[in-house]
């Protein structure tokens, strides 16, 4: 029987990355792309890959409880009924693939969307290994874990596993830090990735399939409105130093919705209290990928009351000038640790129990190196294997 690895693909952007992984390993194993996106399905077939399109024609008897925690449901992009149909459609495909071929591994990005949660439930029920991938926001490195990402990862559950890795040479690390600083001087890569024409085509194609409904258009309206930087004015913080810094997180992100009981406004209040305690100013920066004007407006109301600064300076510059950083669970907190800054963590952050040694081991040994998510560069075979948790030579 042919054994396959299944990629769960919820977006075009994710397909482009998974395609690079599959292309590096297609001589070693067989892949199937399972997606709810019609354009992904078409592109995968056109490029010689096996693919399946998730259809949700009508509800199936029974329910999939995991959909209540799906980020699309929490953000109001899908109704619970549509989420149920999508999850059931996915499980039907996975069951058929497993019976027909045998699924060796299921690979998800993040895993907190409808497809990812349903695929995880299926894998656990069938005792199929899973792999969860995520951005590390560190140059040339990608996160990979068998249990999940961020607070749900195996690493977060057992950070002591890093102690078993080899020590990192301090000279090697300092050279890497210098490269890292240089890489952070431009705009966030995720703020640049926006091809509205292709996304519009993808959502319009949904209406040609039984899975299509008004939720597709509703979701597209949110995606299409993603313009880095909402309507607000900023302060001149160029001369400020030695302040408390709070970098806001995207209000609809899984890190806020699922991995914290604290939101941006709560965190601003905590950061302000810390600044008063230390006798320092507070500087707040809106995330470049924030899409909610309401979130920004609420922050500005707090500014009028608390009198802090709102900056649009480069994040790395703000980190370097700050005295202390407050975060919920953003990777900016991890970046602050790289720069040696004191960090107050308010949420369930992956790195909350890292010391200097664990931080170095995480960066240089745990993360998958030589993988740039935002490029079209070929992913070398060994890096692709490590992404999938298969460091053996086939």
MIMI-630575 format. One record per atom (N, C-alpha, C): x negated, y, z negated. Coordinates in steps of 0.001 Angstrom, whole numbers, plus 524288, in hexadecimal, padded with zeros to 5 digits. Layout:
N
XYZ/...
//
This chain:
394
7FCB27FB4B80000/800008000080000/7FC93804E080000/7FDEA808B880344/7FB2F80DAF8035F/7FC51810B27FE62/7F83D812887FBC9/7F8E0815957F6FF/7F7FC81B517F84D/7FB6B81EBE7F660/7FB2D8243B7F7DD/7FA89827CA7F322/7F86582C727F41A/7F84E830B87F056/7FC3F834C17F22C/7FF99836827EEA9/803C883A237F012/8028983F957EE0D/802A48436D7F195/80240848E27F013/807C384B207EFAE/8090A84D807EB36/80E078502B7EA84/80D26855E97EBE8/80FB4857A87F01B/80E7B85CD17F253/81345860577F220/812EB8648B7EF15/8176C868057EE73/816E686D217F170/8127786DF07F428/811CB872D87F703/80DE3872227FB70/80E04875B97FF20/80A48875B380373/804B68766480182/80413879F67FDD3/7FEDD87AF17FBB4/7FC83875F87F969/7FFC08730B7F694/7FDDC86E397F42F/7FC8786A2C7F863/7FFA686A0D7FC87/7FE9386662800C5/7F9348676480326/7F7E086C488040B/7F2D986D8980663/7EE5E86B7980309/7EEF986BB97FDD4/7EAE1869BF7FA5F/7EACC863C87FA5A/7EF4F861597F9A0/7EF8785BA07F982/7EDAD859447FEAF/7EEC185BF2802F2/7ECF485A108080B/7E703859D480835/7E46A85DA9805D8/7DEAE85DA3805A8/7DCA7859028027B/7DF5C857CC7FE28/7DDD48534B7FAF2/7DE8A84E457FE0C/7E31C84DB980075/7E449848F58036C/7E09B8484B8080B/7DF3D84C8380A96/7DBC584C3580F22/7D66484A2580DA8/7D4B884B3F808E2/7CF99849678071E/7CF9A8439A805CE/7D43784172804C8/7D48183C0A802E4/7D7B68387580666/7D95A83A5B80AF7/7DCDE8373A80E3C/7DA538323981045/7D51E832018103B/7D28082D2F811D0/7D29E8291880D74/7D3A982AD8808A4/7D387827628041E/7D8E88259080250/7DCDB828BF80330/7E2088277F8010F/7E650829F58045F/7EB21828528036F/7EFA282A4D80658/7F2C182E09802EB/7F4C98322C80552/7F7AB8362C8027E/7FD16836ED804D5/800BD8386B8017D/805E483A128033F/8071B83F488009B/808AF84326803AD/80A4E848328019D/810368481D800D2/811EB848D37FC02/8177D849007FAD4/818D784E997F956/81C7E850EE7FC31/81D7D856847FB8A/8233E857E27FC2C/824C685C437F9EB/82A0085E707FAB7/829E6862D37FEB5/8254F863EC800E4/824AA868458048C/8248D8664580A30/82853867A980D65/8288B865BB812CB/823A9866E8815F4/8217486B988154F/81CDD86CFD81869/81818869BF816CA/817B68687F811C7/813848650880FFA/8142885FAE8127A/818EF85DB58127E/81A168589A814D3/8187B8588681A98/819E385C8C81D77/818A185CDB8230B/812C185D39823E2/810298609B820D8/80A888614A8216C/8078B85C4882022/809278599681C09/80683854BF81A87/806DF850B981EE2/80B878500682116/80C2D84C4D8255E/8090684DF082A24/80917852F082B5E/8064D854E382FF5/800708542682F71/7FE808540982A9F/7F8E78537F829B5/7F75584DDE82884/7FADA84A3B82996/7F98B844B48294E/7FA278422B823FF/7FCAC844D182051/7FD848429681B21/803038404981AB6/8039583C868174D/808BA83A748160F/80B6A83E358124F/8108283F1A81314/81349842D580FC6/818F28413580F16/81B42842F780ABE/820BF8421D809B3/8231B8474C807E6/827E18486A809BB/82A9B84D3980841/82EDA84BFB80449/82EBB84EA87FFEE/8329B84DDE7FBCF/837B18507D7FD6D/83BD184D737FDD1/840FD84F697FF20/8449C84EBF7FA7A/84822852687F9CE/84BD5852137F572/8514E852F47F78C/8535D84EFF7FA19/8587A84F6F7FCA5/85CE784FDF7F8B6/85CAC84CB87F4B5/860D684CC07F0CC/85EBE84A5C7EBC8/8613584B8E7E756/85F64849557E261/85FC4843637E25F/85BF9840F37DFD8/85BEF83B517DF2E/85D7D83A237D98D/86002835CB7D8B0/861A48345E7D35D/85CEE834767CFB6/85DC3836637CB06/8597F836C57C74A/8572383C307C764/8536E83D227C3E9/850F18423E7C3A8/84B2A841AE7C272/84841845CE7C3A8/842AC846007C28E/841E384A4B7BE8C/840F9848D67B9B0/840F184CA47B563/83C84850967B5C5/8384684F267B863/833B38528E7B887/834B3857B47BB50/838C2857F97BE9D/8398A85CAE7C1C6/83AD6861727BE6F/83CBA860B27B9BA/83DF9865207B658/83920868527B501/8348B865DC7B552/82FAC868887B418/82CCF86A797B8FC/82F17869A27BD86/82C9086B477C25E/82C56871367C2B1/827EE8733D7C483/82731878E37C4A6/82B2B87B897C832/82CDB878E57CC69/830B887B3B7CFF0/835FF87BE97CD38/83754878467C9C6/83C3A8789D7C6D9/83BCB87CDD7C2B5/8377087CF77BFE0/836A2880DE7BBCE/8369B886647BE00/834A8886FE7C2D2/8346A88C287C546/8394488D737C87B/83D2D889EF7C878/8420B88AFD7CB2A/841C988A797D111/83DC4887D97D320/83D408872E7D8C6/84083882997DAC3/8416C87EBD7D765/844A187A347D8AD/848A5879777D45F/84D5B877F37D5E9/8512A876547D201/84F9A870E47D012/851D586F527CBA4/850A386A1C7C99A/85282865EB7CD64/85701866E07CFF3/85907863097D3AB/855548624F7D844/8535F866AA7DA6E/84FC08663B7DED2/84AA2863AA7DD28/848DD864ED7D86B/8441C8627E7D66D/844DB85C9E7D5DD/8496685B047D3F3/84A91855757D363/84A5B852BA7D8B1/84CD3855017DC95/84CE9852997E1C3/8476B8523B7E415/8444E856527E34A/83EF7856497E553/83BB9852117E29E/83C2F851C17DD69/8394484DD27DA76/83AEA848507DC01/83FF5847807DC9E/841E7842517DE23/84023840ED7E3AB/84026844C77E72C/83E42843D97EC7C/8388F842447EC8D/8356B844D17E940/82FDC8437A7E8ED/82F2383DF77E6D1/831D183CAB7E2A8/8312D8377E7E04B/832D2833277E40B/836CA8342E7E72E/838728305F7EB12/8341282F4A7EEEC/83169833657F0AB/82D0D832C17F455/8288A82FDC7F1C5/827348314D7ECF3/822CA82ED67EA49/823DA8290D7E94A/82893827C97E7CB/829F1822447E6FE/8295D81F2C7EC0A/82B198217E7F058/82AC081ED67F564/8251381E197F709/821DD8221B7F631/81C51821B27F788/8199C81D8F7F434/81B0581D677EF40/81887819A07EBCA/81A09814087ED35/81EE48133E7EEC8/820A680E0F7F064/81E4F80C737F5A0/81DD4810427F918/81BEF80F137FE58/8160480E817FEA1/8133A811E67FBDB/80D7D811F37FC49/80AB6810AF7F72C/80CA8812E77F2EE/809E3812BA7EDFD/8070F817EF7ED3A/808B081AE27E957/8065D81FFE7E850/8020681F5F7E448/7FD46820D17E5CB/7F8CC820457E251/7F838824F27DEAD/7F9BC829927E08A/7F92E82E447DD64/7FCD78327A7DF70/7FED3835AB7DBCD/8020783A297DD30/7FF1683F117DB93/7FE84842B47DF39/7FB7E847787DE44/7FF2284C2C7DE92/7FF2B84F577DA6D/80281854007DA28/7FF29858D37D92E/8012F85D3B7DACC/7FEC48622F7D95B/801D98646E7D4C8/7FF558652F7D06A/801A6867487CB9F/8057C8637B7C92A/80970861C87CC10/80D0385DD07CA23/811B485FD37C71E/8125D865027C6C4/816A98671F7C3B0/81B358690C7C70C/81B02867FA7CC2D/81F71869327CF81/822F78645E7CFF7/8274C864F87D2C7/82B14860B47D324/8289385BC07D559/825CF85C4F7D9BA/82369857BB7DC2B/81F50855487D88F/81C248587F7D621/818028567D7D2C4/81A1A853917CE0F/81E1C855B57CB8F/82056853277C6F8/822FE84DFF7C85F/825D584DFF7CCC7/8286E8492A7CE6D/8246C8450A7CFEE/82044846AC7D2A6/81C23843037D42D/8195F840CC7CF63/818AF8440C7CB68/81632842467C691/8199783E397C3D7/81EB083F277C396/8224983B587C13D/82215836287C42F/8221F836817C95C/821D5831C57CC8F/81CC482ECC7CB7C/8186B831987CB56/8135A82F187CA96/812F882C657C54F/814F782EF77C159/814C782CA67BC22/81832827CA7BBCD/81CC0828157BE35/820478239A7BE24/81DE881EF67C0FF/81B298200D7C547/818D481BD57C86F/8132E81AB77C6F3/8113581D7F7C2F8/80BD581CC87C120/807DD81DBC7C588/808BD821EC7C868/80538823817CCA4/801DE8280F7CAB8/7FCC4827D77CB5F/7F96682C2E7C9B2/7FAD38314B7CC71/7FA51835947C994/7FB5883AB77CBC6/7F67083E127CB6E/7F6618422F7CE87/7F225846007CE3B/7F48D84B5F7CEF3/7F33984EF27CB76/7F555854387CBAA/7F0E3858107CCAE/7F1A785B5B7D08E/7EDB385F2B7D20A/7EFA0864A97D0EA/7EBF5868437D01D/7ED6786DAA7CEF4/7E8AE871287CFFE/7E9BD876207D0FD/7E58A879F07D176/7E29D87A507CC4D/7DD8587B007CC91/7DA8387C187C7D6/7D992881EC7C74B/7DA39884D67CB9E/7D8F088A6C7CBE9/7D33288B717CAC1/7D0058877E7CB85/7CA5B888027CB4B/7C84F8868A7D0AB/7C489889747D2BC/7C2FA888CF7D839/7C1208834F7D990/7C364881267DDBD/7C1BC87C167DFBB/7C3058777C7DC54/7C6D58780F7D8C8/7C80F873DA7D528/7CDF0873157D4C5/7CF8F86E227D441/7D51B86CC87D3FB/7D60E869487CF3D/7DA9B869D77CCD7/7DC10866B97C849/7DEC4861BE7CA0A/7DD6585D5E7C79B/7DFC5858537C8DA/7E03C855277C3DD/7E4EC852F37C2EF/7E5DC8502B7BE08/7EA0B84BFF7BEF8/7E9B78478B7BC47/7ED87843547BD2B/7F2C28441C7BA78/7F326847BF7B6BF/7F7FB848627B3C6/7FB0684D4F7B525/7F863851627B6BB/7FB01856487B7D8/7F71D85AAE7B82B/7F91085F787B83F/7F59F864047B86F/7F6B58677C7B3BB/7F30986B0C7B2B6/7F39586EC97AE72/7F4B386BF87A94F/7F8B486DA87A66F/7F9C686B6F7A146/7FBAA865D27A17A/7FD40863F47A608/7FF3885EA07A692/7FB0A85AD07A87A/7F64D85C9F7A912/7F219859527AB1A/7EFD8855C77A6E3/7ED32851B37A8AD/7EA7284E507A515/7E625851387A239/7E3BD854F57A4DE/7DF998580B7A26E/7E1C285B6179DFB/7E65985DC279EC9/7E8B0860EF79AA6/7EA1D85D92795EB/7EBCB858C9796ED/7ED3085544792AE/7E8668535678FBB/7E3F3853137927B/7DF31851167900E/7DA6B8541B791F5/7D9D88591079052/7D55985C2779215/7D01D859E279064/7D03A8567878C72/7CB5F8541278A99/7C8E88509578EBD/7CBDF84F22792D2/7C98E84BF5796F9/7C4FC84EB97998D/7C4F9853F779951/7C0B1856E779BB0/7BB87855F1798D7/7BBE68547D793F5/7B72285393790EC/7B3FB84EFE79301/7B67B84B9A795FB/7B3C6847087981D/7B0BD8484679D1E/7B1B384CE079F59/7AEE084E547A419/7A954850187A2C4/7A5EC84FDD7A6A3/7A083851887A5E3/7A03C857687A4E0/79C70859057A1C4/79B9E85E947A0C0/79A38861637A5D2/79BB48664F7A621/79AC9869747AAD1/7961686CF87A9EE/7927D86CEE7AD95/78DE18703A7AD4A/78F80875F67AD2F/78D76878EE7A973/78F0C87E647A8C9/78D92881C57AD76/789318808D7AFF7/7878C8838B7B490/78B5A882A77B912/78CE887DBC7B9C8/790BF87C6C7BDCD/795DD87F577BCD3/7977A87F757B7EB/79C648820B7B6A3/79C0C887E77B78F/797D988A607B5F5/7975D890067B69F/797398918C7BC5E/794BD88E517BF9E/794C888F577C540/79A5688EFE7C754/79D3D88B287C56D/7A2AA88A947C718/7A5E788F4C7C55F/7A516891307C089/7A7FB895BA7BE8E/7A71389A7B7C209/7A23F89B387C3D3/7A10C89FA17C746/7A41989F317CC62/7A45A89A727CE91/7A757899927D366/7AD2889A747D25F/7AEF4898957CDF6/7B4738992D7CC7B/7B5FC89EEE7CC39/7B2BA8A2227C9B9/7B3EC8A7B97C93C/7B47B8AA397CE95/7B10D8A8D97D222/7B1478AB057D761/7B6358A9767DA43/7B7FD8A4A67D94E/7BC998A2AA7DC0F/7C19B8A53A7DA35/7C1898A7A67D59A/7C6468A9D67D351/7C6FE8AFA27D47E/7C3BE8B1CC7D7D9/7C4058B7667D8F0/7C8478B8CD7DCDE/7CA688B4E97DFAF/7CE718B6087E38B/7D3D78B4EA7E16F/7D7B68B5227E4E5/7DD1B8B3FF7E362/7DDB88AE367E246/7E1838ACE37DEF5/7E29B8A7637DDE8/7E4148A49D7E2F5/7E1C88A0127E417/7E31789D427E8E6/7E8DF89C1B7E95F/7EB6B89ABD7E4F9/7F0F28996B7E551/7F44D89E2B7E692/7F23A8A2E37E5A6/7F51F8A7927E71C/7F4BA8A8917ECF4/7F0F38A6207EF94/7F0248A6E67F521/7F33D8A30D7F86E/7F48789E947F626/7F6F989A697F933/7FCCF89B6B7F9DD/7FE2E89E0E7FDF8/803AF89F177FEF8/8048989F97804CF/806C689B8B80737/8081189BA680CBE/80DFB89B5280D23/8108A89FDB80D0A/8163C89FF480CB5/818CC89DAF8118B/8165889E7C8161D/818A689C6C81AEA/819188968881AC9/814E3893E481926/814F088E2D818D2/818CA88C63814A1/818E188F1F81038/81C7F88DA480C0C/8222E88E4D80DD0/8233F8927A810B4/8288489348812A9/82A2188EDE8165C/8268388D64819E5/827978891181D78/828C78841D81A6D/825C88831B81656/8268E87E6A81334/82BF187E5E810AA/82D86882BE80E70/83294882E180BD4/8371C882C680FB7/836638851781440/83A72884C781839/83B1B87F2C81A28/836B687C5381A8D/836FD876DE81C32/83A2B8738F81865/83A548752581386/83D458722180FA6/8430D871CF81102/844F1875B6813C4/84A7A875B181511/84BBE871DA81974/847BB86F9881BC1/8489386B9B81FBB/848E18662F81D53/847BD865D781836/8478E860D78158A/84BD48608C8116A/84DA285BE581026/851B885B4E80C28/8502485D74806DA/84B0585DD9805D3/8494E85FC6800BB/84A468659680020/84B4C868588047E/84B9C86E018044F/8509986FDE801A6/850198741C7FEB9/8549D876AD7FC64/8531387C367FAFE/8568A87EFE7F85A/855798847C7F746/850DA885427F3A8/84F5C8812D7F0B4/84AE0881B87ED36/845E2882987F04E/8458A8805C7F4F5/840E7881277F82D/84039886E27F97B/84481889747FB21/8443388EF77FC79/84335892427F7A9/845A4890B77F357/844D8893907EE71/83F22893587ECCF/83CCF88EB27ED65/8375A88E277EBEE/833DC8913D7EF90/83524891457F4AB/831F4894367F852/8321589A077F718/8369589BF87F56C/836EE8A18B7F444/833278A30A7EFED/8323D89F577EC45/82E7B8A0637E81C/828F08A02D7EA34/827CB89C467ED70/8228C89BBF7EF9C/821408A0637F30F/825128A1FF7F64C/824268A63C7F9F9/823288AB617F73E/825158ABF17F26F/824638B0DB7EFA3/81F328B1207ECCA/81BF08AD1A7ED36/8170F8ACFC7EA52/8133D8B0EA7ECAD/813158B5627EA5E/80F798B97C7EC00/80BDB8BAAB7E76F/806C98B9857E7D0/803408BA817E377/803968C0287E1A8/804E48C0FE7DCA9/805558C6307DA8C/80AE18C83A7DB1E/80DB28C8C37D6CB/812F98CADF7D6FC/812C48D0CF7D662/8173F8D33C7D5BC/817A98D8E87D59E/816878DAF07D01F/811C68DC987CF2F/810568DECF7CA1F/80B458E1E27CAC3/80A6A8E5967C74C/805A58E8B47C773/801C88E6897C377/7FCD48E7697C46E/7F8C48E5727C0F0/7F5A08EA047BEBC/7F2D88E8E67BA98/7EF958ECD57B80A/7E9FC8EC767BA07/7E7138F09C7B97C/7E1858F0987BAC0/7DE938EE5E7B611/7DCFF8E97B7B698/7DA508E6DD7B23E/7D47D8E6187B35A/7D2848E8CF7B75B/7CD0F8E80D7B8E7/7C9288E92E7B4A4/7CA5C8ECE77B136/7C6A18EE667AD1B/7C7A78EBA77A7ED/7CBD58E8A07A7A8/7CD148E5E27A2C5/7C9668E14A7A1DE/7C7CC8E08779D02/7C4A48DBFD79B7B/7C6678DA3279614/7C4E68D56A794B3/7C5B08D37078F6B/7CB738D36978DD5/7CEC68D1637914E/7D45E8D14C79056/7D6508CBA878FF8/7DB1F8CAFA78E34/7DDC68C5EB78E5F/7E06F8C58E793B3/7DFBD8C12C79650/7E1C18C08979B9E/7E5C18BC2679BCA/7EA6E8BD6279DF7/7EE498B94B79EF6/7EF8C8B91A7A4C6/7EDDC8B4FB7A781/7EF5C8B43A7ACFC/7F4968B15D7AD45/7F8928B3D57AF6F/7FDB28B1627AFD1/7FD868AC9A7B35F/800CF8A8DB7B24E/8015D8A4387B594/806448A4AC7B8E2/8067D8A1B17BD2B/80B178A1C87C082/80FBE89FD07BD53/813D88A2F27BCFD/818208A1CF7B963/81B1B89CD57BAAD/81AF989B2F7BF9A/81DD9896777C12E/81A6C8919B7C15F/815838920A7BFCE/811D088DBE7C049/812ED889767BC4C/81160884AE7BDB1/8122D880477BA19/80F47881147B4F2/80AE5883CA7B519/807ED884A57B049/80B26887A57AC46/80E4B88B5C7AE19/811A188E5C7AA93/8169D88B5D7A94B/8190F889397AD46/81E24886BA7AC97/81DE8881AA7A975/819AC87EB37AA25/819868796C7A7F3/81565878AC7A3B7/8115187BCD7A3CC/80CF687ADD7A03C/80C4187F1979C1F/810728820679B15/810058861979726/8155B887927950A/8157F888F87900D/81A3088B4078DBB/819CC8913278DAC/815798932C78FD1/81466898CD78FFA/814A889AA0795A2/8173B89F137969F/817448A14279BE2/813BA8A60B79C2A/8138C8A8987A0AA/8100E8AD107A155/811248B17279D73/8161A8B29379C87/817778B6E17990E/815F98B5A379365/816CB8B0C4791CD/8150D8AF1C78C9B/80F228AFB878C1C/80C658AE2479048/806AB8AE5079030/804AC8B3EB79000/8074C8B775792BD/805B78BCF37928B/806338BF0878CFB/80A768BDA878A60/80B228BF58784F5/806C58BD2978180/805838B8287822E/8014A8B5C977F18/7FC148B86578044/7FB168B97A78542/7F6318BC08786C6/7F5EE8C18E78493/7FA688C43B7848A/7FA8C8C98778250/7F9648C94F77C6F/7FBCA8C599779BA/7FACB8C50077420/7F5068C3F477316/7F2A78C0C677663/7ED0D8BF9E775D4/7E9D38C48B776BD/7EB548C7AE77A98/7E8638CC7977BB4/7E8B38D04D77729/7ED4E8D0AB774AF/7EDE88D41077022/7EA888D21676BA2/7EA978CCF976AE7/7E76E8CA91766BA/7E1A18CBB27676B/7DFDB8CBA276C49/7DA538CC8376D67/7D9058D24876E36/7DD0C8D59E76E68/7DC248DB2576F57/7DA5C8DC3D774E6/7DC7E8D958778A7/7DAE78D9DA77E24/7DFA28DACE7819E/7DEA08DC8278666/7E2C68DD3278A3B/7E4648D7E978C76/7E90C8D7C078EA6/7EAE98D31F79169/7EB598D46279730/7E9588D0DB79A74/7E9CD8D1527A01F/7ECC98CC947A221/7F0CC8CD867A541/7F4058C9697A78D/7F37B8C9AE7AD72/7F31D8C5157AFF1/7F3058C4DC7B5A7/7F7518C1367B789/7FA6D8C3107BB5C/7FE788BFD57BDBE/7FBEB8BBE37C166/7FDC18B7057C150/7FB928B3147C4D1/7FC9C8B49E7CA7B/7F8A88B43C7CDE2/7F9568B5D17D362/7FD968B2CF7D642/7FEF58AE247D46F/802EA8AAFF7D719/808458AB547D47F/808F98AEEC7D0D1/80E0D8AF887CE50/812198B1797D242/816B98AF0E7D253/81ACD8B0917D604/81F738B33B7D363/81F838B3587CE40/8240B8B55B7CB72/823568BB187C9F9/826608BE737CC6F/8265F8C3F47CAE6/8289B8C49E7C56E/82C3E8C12A7C3FB/82E8B8C1607BEBC/82A4E8C0997BA99/826D18BCCC7BB90/822908BBC77B7DF/81F198C0927B743/81DDD8C3107BBAD/81A8F8C7BA7BB93/81D5B8CC2D7B8BD/8225F8CCE07B9CB/8255C8D1137B743/8258F8D05B7B15C/826368CB7B7AF9E/826508CA727A9FD/8210C8CB9E7A783/81CDE8CA5E7AA54/817A28CBAF7A861/817018D1967A7DD/818F48D48D7ABB8/8187A8DA3D7AB95/81B9F8DC9A7A71E/8201A8DA3F7A5C6/823178DC097A13C/81FE68DB6479C3D/81D208D6FF79BD2/819CF8D61979743/815588DA0779722/8133E8DB4679BAE/80EFD8DF1579BF0/810C08E45D799D4/815818E5FE79B28/817898EAFB7995D/817F18EB2F7936A/818D48E6AD79107/819548E66778B59/8140F8E5AA7889D/810D58E24378AC7/80BF88E0C578828/807318E3DD789F0/807898E66A78E69/8033B8E9A979061/7FE378E6997915E/7FE898E2BA794CB/7F9CD8E00B7968A/7F8A28E1A779C29/7F4638DFB879E48/7F2C68E0F87A39B/7F4578DC8C7A754/7F5F88DDFA7AC07/7F6FE8DA2E7B026/7F2EA8DAFA7B461/7EFF98D6E07B583/7EB898D7507B91B/7EC4B8D3F17BDE9/7E9DE8D58D7C21E/7E9A88D2537C6D2/7E3FE8D1687C86A/7E06E8D21A7C4B2/7DAE98D0FB7C5B7/7DA228CB2B7C6BC/7D5CD8C9D87C924/7D4708C4637C9F4/7D4458C1977C4B4/7D68D8BD037C477/7D6F88BA277BF82/7D1A78B8FD7BD21/7CDE48B78E7C055/7C8BE8B6437BE35/7C6348BB087BBBF/7C72C8BFB07BE01/7C5158C4807BBBA/7C7AC8C5A07B680/7CCC98C4D67B63E/7CF948C5AA7B154/7CDBD8C1CE7AD27/7CCEA8BCF77AEB2/7CAEF8B9187AAF9/7C5A08BAA97A8DC/7C2348BC617AC55/7BCE38BDBE7AAAD/7BCD78C26F7A701/7C0878C6087A7AF/7C09F8CABC7A46B/7C3AE8C9F779F56/7C6A38C5B779F05/7CA0F8C4F479A82/7C71A8C31F795B0/7C97C8C4097911E/7C7618C20C78C2E/7C9DD8BCDE78AC4/7CEBB8BC2878C62/7D18F8B75978B3A/7D5D68B6A078F52/7D7118B1AB7906D/7DB078B06C79455/7DF5B8AD4A791BC/7E42B8AECF792DA/7E8C18ABF0790F6/7EB568A964795AF/7ECA08A47479533/7EF268A1B07997D/7F34289DF779766/7F6E689C7B79AC0/7FA8E8984F7995D/7F7E28932279A90/7F70D8920679F92/7F42988D5B7A126/7F1E088E0C7A69B/7F0FE892EB7A815/7EEEC894247AD3F/7E94B892587ADCE/7E7C2891287B2AD/7E24488FE77B398/7DEC9894AC7B2D8/7E114899527B28C/7DDF589DF37B142/7DB9C89D557ABD0/7DE6189AA57A861/7DC2C8998E7A33B/7D74F896347A3A2/7D787892547A716/7D2F788F0C7A807/7CE8B8924C7AA52/7CFDE895C97ADEC/7CBEF899287B050/7C97089CBE7AC3D/7CC9289E8D7A87F/7CA728A1BE7A443/7C68589EA87A100/7C7B4899B67A023/7C4158965D79D43/7BEFD895B27A038/7BF50895467A56C/7BAA1894E17A8A6/7B71C8999E7A7C7/7B99289E2C7A70F/7B69C8A3057A643/7B5268A3E57A08E/7B68E8A03679D31/7B5158A094797B8/7B8888A42979477/7BD528A5367963F/7C0D18A8B779372/7C4228A5B178F7E/7C5508A81578AEF/7C8F78A5A77874A/7CE648A563789C5/7D1088A0F178938/7D6188A02478BBE/7DA2189E76787B0/7DE9F8A129787A9/7E31089FA47846D/7E6F689CDB787F3/7E81A897EA786CF/7EB9C894C078A0B/7F0E38944F78754/7F50D895FD78A0A/7FA4D895F9787C3/7FD94891487896C/7FC1A88EC278DB2/7FF1E88A5F78FBD/7FC118854B78F7E/7FE0A8815779239/7FB7387C4079261/7F79C87C47796F8/7F2FA87E1E795F6/7EF0B87E9679A0E/7EB7A879D679A11/7EA0A8782E79EA7/7E68E873BA79F61/7E17B8746279C54/7DF968792A79C10/7DA5287A4679A16/7DA4387C257946A/7DEA787BF3791B1/7DEEC87E5478C7D/7DB2587BE078893/7D98B876F878979/7D5DC87468785E9/7D067873EA78843/7CF53876FD78C4E/7CA21876D578EB1/7C64887A0878B75/7C1A5877E778AA4/7BD3B87B0B788D2/7B9A387BDD78D7B/7B51087E3378C98/7B19087F6F790F7/7AFDE87A86793E3/7AED587650790FD/7AD15871757936D/7B16986F0A796BB/7B62086EC079491/7BA8A86C8879782/7BBCE86FD079C53/7BB59874E379BD0/7BC698784D7A044/7B8D1877017A4D1/7B3CA876707A3BE/7B0038752F7A7E3/7B12386FD07AA40/7B25A86C0A7A6FB/7B36D866C47A8EE/7B868866A57AC2E/7BC43869BA7AA95/7C11D86A1B7AD97/7C00686C457B306/7BD0E870737B345/7BC068730F7B841/7B8B986FAB7BBD9/7B48486D6F7B9C6/7B0A886AE77BD1C/7B157865007BDB1/7B4278628A7BA08/7B4A085CDA7BA38/7BA3B85AEA7BAF1/7BDEA85D7A7B855/7C35385B9F7B8B0/7C5F185D527BDC6/7C59D862417BF11/7C814864397C3D4/7C588861D27C8A3/7C88F861767CCD9/7C68485F5A7D1C4/7C3D5863C97D4B5/7BECF8633B7D58F/7BBBF867527D82A/7BBE5866BB7DE17/7BA2586AD57E0B3/7B9D186AE97E671/7BF2986A5F7E900/7C32786CA17E67F/7C86F86CAA7E8AE/7CA8E8723A7E85A/7CAF5874D17ECCF/7CD4087A0B7ED08/7D2CC8798A7EF1A/7D69087A217EBA8/7DC0E8796B7ED0D/7DDB887D207F16D/7DBA3881D87F17A/7DD85885DF7F502/7DAB9886137FA43/7D73D882647FB4C/7D475882758004D/7D65887DF9803BE/7D45D87DE880886/7D56B8798B80C17/7D0B2875ED80C89/7CCE0876DA8093C/7C818873CF80962/7C92586E138080B/7C64E86AA980AA5/7C6E686516809AB/7C59F863C2803FF/7C8D086066801A6/7C7B385E657FC6C/7C493859627FD0D/7BFFC859427FACD/7BCA4854AB7FB57/7BF1784FF37F8AC/7BDA384B687FA92/7C021846877F8FC/7BFED845A67F311/7BB608466E7F0B1/7BAF5845747EB15/7BE50849337E7ED/7BEAF84E1F7E9A5/7C208851DE7E6EC/7C7BE850577E785/7C93D84E957EC35/7CE9C84CDD7ED1E/7CFF38482A7E9B1/7CC51844847E937/7CD2483FF97E5DC/7CDDF841987E02C/7CAAB845517DE67/7CB22847127D8FD/7D051849DB7D816/7D22884CD37DBEB/7D74384F537DB74/7DB8984B4F7DA5B/7DB10846CA7DCE1/7DEF0842AE7DC3B/7DDB583F017D7BB/7D9A0840347D4C6/7D82383CE97D069/7D5D1837D47D21A/7D301837F37D68A/7D0AF833437D8C1/7CAFD8345C7DA29/7C7A88349D7D623/7C2388360F7D6FA/7BED8831867D8DB/7C14182D0C7D993/7BE49828937DB97/7BD658293B7E164/7B965826BC7E364/7B84E826D97E8E7/7BB418226A7EB75/7BEB38239E7EF14/7C1CB81F8E7F19A/7BEC381CF47F5E9/
//
